[in-house]
């Protein structure tokens, strides 16, 4: 269990004063049985009227509406959470779904809907052939199959940090053999759907107190991963960027069928295409003061133990 403080700041600078359109913000951590939200606050400059709502996936959406002109926009989100996901999760998969292929129950199939349908074209079948290569037999162990596909993304695609907007198509990531965490997530979600699994993409934060995870900068960063629905176990998190299963280091903010549904900050301005002069994003995910002190004490005590 870890108590974490998260700060996510997005800053826009403009060459001259512009009019801001409404901005859609997906920044409030999503509570689950493994994540408890203690507090969350938004600070926005210039001042804005903020309206909260939930989308079809249950994500918390803040819409910021501005009045007047400005030469800057600063959006800062602060949250305190408790993350209690186990390092080695055990999934109670239903007997009917232990082996792949299986058939979702009628109600599950209806509710999963488009989450089971591939979202991108695969005209030459390359993606389908790539995914089929992980199916060693029929039937085969469901969880092992999903782990193998996620591991395949990790081992066959080189991680490449990319600050520019946009996400590669799954087939593009296969051709290039490189991509960012969001490219990895889109590829894995699409691969699972090709095999008939319900999958959704998750955006949020990667907690990395040991500074040893891929896709992390210093203590934490924004991140993207995938959740796949398996009867009995429910939504299982797969992070192909770090070849991990479960939510130990993952703080979800939003889930969606496609990556463009879960962008943290989106909006518009009027004042000419060249008006934007700078965009900066910073994220810090740190142990709370109490947990940090305890961790330092444990480390000190560990160093003081005599060797055996």
C-alpha positions as CSV (number, residue, x, y, z in Angstrom):
1,X,0.0,0.0,0.0
2,X,1.3,3.5,-0.9
3,X,-0.1,7.0,-0.3
4,X,0.8,9.2,-3.2
5,X,0.6,12.9,-4.1
6,X,0.2,13.7,-7.8
7,X,0.7,17.0,-9.5
8,X,0.0,17.4,-13.2
9,X,0.5,20.9,-14.7
10,X,-0.2,21.9,-18.3
11,X,1.0,25.4,-19.4
12,X,0.2,27.1,-22.7
13,X,1.8,30.4,-23.7
14,X,0.6,32.6,-26.6
15,X,2.4,35.2,-28.6
16,X,-0.6,37.6,-28.1
17,X,-3.9,37.6,-26.3
18,X,-6.3,34.9,-27.6
19,X,-9.9,33.8,-26.9
20,X,-10.1,30.4,-25.3
21,X,-12.8,27.9,-26.2
22,X,-14.1,25.4,-23.7
23,X,-11.5,22.9,-22.5
24,X,-12.3,19.3,-21.6
25,X,-10.2,18.0,-18.7
26,X,-9.8,14.4,-17.7
27,X,-7.5,14.7,-14.7
28,X,-9.4,13.3,-11.7
29,X,-8.1,9.9,-10.7
30,X,-10.6,7.1,-11.1
31,X,-11.5,5.3,-7.9
32,X,-11.4,1.5,-8.0
33,X,-11.2,-1.3,-5.4
34,X,-7.4,-0.8,-5.6
35,X,-7.3,2.9,-5.5
36,X,-8.8,5.3,-3.0
37,X,-9.0,9.0,-3.8
38,X,-8.5,11.2,-0.7
39,X,-8.6,14.6,-2.5
40,X,-8.5,16.3,-5.8
41,X,-8.4,19.9,-6.8
42,X,-8.0,22.0,-10.0
43,X,-6.3,25.3,-10.3
44,X,-6.8,27.2,-13.6
45,X,-5.4,30.5,-14.7
46,X,-7.1,32.6,-16.1
47,X,-10.2,32.0,-14.0
48,X,-12.7,29.6,-15.5
49,X,-16.2,28.4,-14.8
50,X,-15.8,24.6,-14.2
51,X,-18.6,22.2,-14.8
52,X,-18.3,18.5,-13.8
53,X,-20.0,15.6,-15.4
54,X,-19.5,11.9,-16.2
55,X,-19.1,10.4,-19.6
56,X,-20.5,7.1,-20.9
57,X,-17.6,5.2,-19.4
58,X,-18.0,6.7,-15.9
59,X,-15.0,9.0,-16.2
60,X,-15.1,12.4,-14.4
61,X,-15.0,15.2,-17.0
62,X,-14.4,18.8,-16.1
63,X,-15.3,21.4,-18.7
64,X,-13.6,24.8,-18.2
65,X,-15.4,27.8,-19.8
66,X,-13.5,31.1,-20.1
67,X,-14.5,34.7,-20.5
68,X,-12.2,37.3,-22.0
69,X,-8.8,37.1,-23.6
70,X,-5.5,35.9,-22.3
71,X,-1.8,35.3,-23.3
72,X,-1.5,32.1,-21.2
73,X,-3.4,29.1,-19.8
74,X,-2.2,27.1,-16.8
75,X,-4.1,24.1,-15.6
76,X,-2.8,22.3,-12.5
77,X,-4.3,19.2,-11.0
78,X,-3.4,18.0,-7.6
79,X,-4.6,14.6,-6.1
80,X,-3.8,12.5,-3.1
81,X,-4.5,8.7,-3.4
82,X,-3.9,5.4,-1.7
83,X,-2.8,2.6,-4.0
84,X,-3.1,-0.9,-2.6
85,X,-2.8,-3.1,-5.7
86,X,-0.8,-6.3,-4.9
87,X,2.5,-6.9,-6.6
88,X,1.5,-10.5,-7.5
89,X,-2.2,-10.5,-8.1
90,X,-4.3,-13.7,-8.3
91,X,-7.3,-13.6,-10.6
92,X,-10.4,-15.6,-9.9
93,X,-11.2,-16.4,-13.5
94,X,-14.6,-18.1,-14.1
95,X,-14.4,-21.8,-15.0
96,X,-16.1,-21.0,-18.3
97,X,-13.3,-18.6,-19.3
98,X,-10.2,-20.4,-18.0
99,X,-9.5,-21.7,-21.5
100,X,-9.5,-19.7,-24.7
101,X,-11.6,-19.6,-26.9
102,X,-14.6,-19.0,-24.7
103,X,-17.9,-17.2,-25.2
104,X,-19.0,-14.2,-23.1
105,X,-22.4,-14.5,-21.4
106,X,-25.1,-12.7,-23.4
107,X,-25.3,-9.8,-20.9
108,X,-21.5,-9.4,-20.9
109,X,-21.5,-9.5,-24.7
110,X,-24.2,-6.8,-24.9
111,X,-22.5,-4.5,-22.4
112,X,-19.0,-4.9,-23.9
113,X,-20.4,-4.1,-27.3
114,X,-17.8,-2.1,-29.4
115,X,-15.0,-2.9,-26.9
116,X,-14.8,-6.4,-28.6
117,X,-14.7,-5.1,-32.1
118,X,-11.4,-4.1,-33.8
119,X,-11.2,-0.4,-34.4
120,X,-8.6,-0.2,-37.2
121,X,-8.2,-1.7,-40.6
122,X,-6.0,-4.7,-41.3
123,X,-6.3,-5.1,-45.1
124,X,-3.4,-7.5,-45.6
125,X,-4.1,-9.4,-42.3
126,X,-0.7,-8.7,-40.9
127,X,-2.1,-7.8,-37.4
128,X,-4.3,-10.9,-37.4
129,X,-1.4,-13.2,-38.3
130,X,0.8,-11.5,-35.7
131,X,-1.8,-12.1,-33.0
132,X,-2.5,-15.7,-34.1
133,X,1.2,-16.5,-33.6
134,X,0.6,-16.3,-29.8
135,X,-2.2,-18.9,-29.8
136,X,-0.3,-22.1,-29.3
137,X,-3.3,-24.3,-29.3
138,X,-7.1,-24.3,-29.1
139,X,-8.0,-24.6,-26.3
140,X,-5.2,-22.8,-24.4
141,X,-4.9,-21.0,-21.1
142,X,-6.6,-17.6,-21.3
143,X,-4.4,-15.7,-18.8
144,X,-1.2,-17.1,-20.3
145,X,-2.3,-16.1,-23.8
146,X,-3.0,-12.5,-22.7
147,X,0.3,-12.3,-20.9
148,X,2.1,-13.7,-23.9
149,X,0.6,-11.0,-26.2
150,X,1.5,-8.2,-23.8
151,X,5.0,-9.6,-23.5
152,X,5.2,-9.8,-27.3
153,X,4.5,-6.1,-27.5
154,X,7.2,-5.5,-25.0
155,X,9.8,-7.7,-26.6
156,X,9.1,-7.1,-30.3
157,X,8.5,-3.3,-30.2
158,X,11.1,-0.9,-29.0
159,X,10.0,1.8,-26.6
160,X,10.4,5.3,-27.9
161,X,9.3,8.4,-26.0
162,X,7.4,10.8,-28.2
163,X,6.2,14.2,-27.1
164,X,4.3,15.0,-30.3
165,X,0.5,14.6,-30.4
166,X,-1.2,11.7,-32.0
167,X,-0.9,7.9,-31.8
168,X,0.3,5.4,-34.4
169,X,-2.1,2.9,-35.9
170,X,-1.6,-0.6,-34.6
171,X,-0.3,-1.8,-38.0
172,X,2.0,1.2,-38.2
173,X,3.5,0.2,-34.8
174,X,4.1,-3.3,-36.1
175,X,5.8,-2.0,-39.2
176,X,8.0,0.5,-37.4
177,X,8.8,-1.9,-34.5
178,X,8.9,1.2,-32.2
179,X,6.4,3.3,-30.3
180,X,5.4,5.2,-27.2
181,X,3.4,3.8,-24.3
182,X,0.1,4.9,-26.0
183,X,1.2,3.2,-29.2
184,X,1.8,0.0,-27.2
185,X,-1.6,0.3,-25.5
186,X,-3.4,0.8,-28.8
187,X,-1.7,-2.2,-30.3
188,X,-2.4,-4.5,-27.4
189,X,-6.1,-3.4,-27.2
190,X,-6.6,-4.0,-30.9
191,X,-4.7,-7.4,-30.7
192,X,-7.0,-8.6,-27.9
193,X,-10.1,-7.5,-29.9
194,X,-8.9,-9.4,-32.9
195,X,-9.2,-12.5,-30.7
196,X,-12.7,-11.5,-29.5
197,X,-11.7,-10.1,-26.1
198,X,-13.4,-7.0,-24.7
199,X,-10.6,-4.4,-24.1
200,X,-10.3,-0.7,-23.2
201,X,-7.5,1.7,-23.1
202,X,-6.6,3.5,-19.8
203,X,-4.8,6.8,-19.3
204,X,-3.4,7.8,-16.0
205,X,-0.1,8.0,-14.2
206,X,2.8,5.6,-13.7
207,X,4.2,5.6,-10.1
208,X,7.9,4.8,-10.1
209,X,9.5,5.5,-6.7
210,X,12.5,3.3,-7.6
211,X,13.0,5.1,-11.0
212,X,13.2,1.7,-12.7
213,X,10.2,1.5,-15.0
214,X,10.0,2.2,-18.8
215,X,8.1,5.3,-19.7
216,X,8.8,7.1,-16.4
217,X,10.5,10.4,-15.9
218,X,11.9,10.8,-12.4
219,X,9.2,10.0,-9.8
220,X,6.3,9.4,-12.3
221,X,4.7,10.4,-15.6
222,X,1.5,10.2,-17.6
223,X,1.0,6.7,-19.0
224,X,-1.3,4.5,-21.0
225,X,-2.1,0.8,-20.7
226,X,-4.9,-1.7,-21.3
227,X,-7.6,-3.4,-19.4
228,X,-9.0,-6.7,-20.7
229,X,-12.3,-8.2,-19.5
230,X,-12.1,-11.8,-18.4
231,X,-15.3,-13.3,-16.7
232,X,-14.9,-13.9,-13.0
233,X,-11.7,-11.7,-12.7
234,X,-13.3,-8.7,-14.4
235,X,-11.1,-6.0,-15.9
236,X,-7.4,-7.1,-15.7
237,X,-4.7,-4.4,-16.3
238,X,-1.9,-5.2,-18.7
239,X,1.0,-2.7,-19.1
240,X,2.9,-3.8,-22.2
241,X,5.4,-1.0,-21.8
242,X,6.7,-2.6,-18.6
243,X,5.5,-6.3,-19.2
244,X,3.4,-6.1,-16.1
245,X,0.0,-7.5,-15.1
246,X,-2.1,-5.9,-12.4
247,X,-2.2,-2.3,-11.2
248,X,0.6,-2.1,-8.7
249,X,2.2,1.0,-10.2
250,X,-0.8,2.3,-12.2
251,X,-3.1,5.2,-11.2
252,X,-6.0,5.3,-13.6
253,X,-7.7,8.5,-14.6
254,X,-9.9,7.6,-17.6
255,X,-10.9,4.5,-19.6
256,X,-12.2,4.5,-23.2
257,X,-12.6,2.5,-26.4
258,X,-10.0,4.5,-28.2
259,X,-7.1,6.6,-27.1
260,X,-8.6,9.9,-28.4
261,X,-11.5,9.5,-25.9
262,X,-9.2,9.9,-22.9
263,X,-6.9,12.8,-23.7
264,X,-6.1,14.6,-20.4
265,X,-6.5,18.2,-21.7
266,X,-8.2,19.2,-24.9
267,X,-9.6,22.5,-26.1
268,X,-9.4,25.3,-28.6
269,X,-8.5,28.9,-29.0
270,X,-9.1,31.6,-31.6
271,X,-6.3,34.0,-32.5
272,X,-4.4,32.5,-35.5
273,X,-2.6,29.2,-35.9
274,X,0.8,30.7,-35.0
275,X,-0.4,32.3,-31.7
276,X,0.7,29.3,-29.6
277,X,4.3,29.8,-28.7
278,X,4.9,27.1,-26.0
279,X,3.3,24.1,-24.5
280,X,4.8,22.5,-21.4
281,X,3.5,19.5,-19.3
282,X,5.0,18.4,-16.0
283,X,4.0,15.4,-13.8
284,X,5.1,14.4,-10.4
285,X,4.0,11.3,-8.6
286,X,5.5,11.1,-5.1
287,X,5.1,9.2,-1.9
288,X,3.2,11.4,0.6
289,X,5.2,12.9,3.4
290,X,4.3,10.2,5.9
291,X,5.1,7.3,3.5
292,X,8.3,8.9,2.3
293,X,9.5,9.2,5.9
294,X,8.6,5.6,6.6
295,X,10.4,4.4,3.4
296,X,13.6,6.4,4.3
297,X,13.5,4.9,7.8
298,X,13.1,1.3,6.4
299,X,16.0,1.9,4.1
300,X,18.2,3.2,6.9
301,X,17.3,0.3,9.1
302,X,18.0,-2.1,6.3
303,X,21.5,-0.7,5.8
304,X,22.2,-0.9,9.5
305,X,21.6,-4.7,9.6
306,X,24.7,-6.8,10.0
307,X,25.6,-9.1,7.1
308,X,25.2,-12.8,7.6
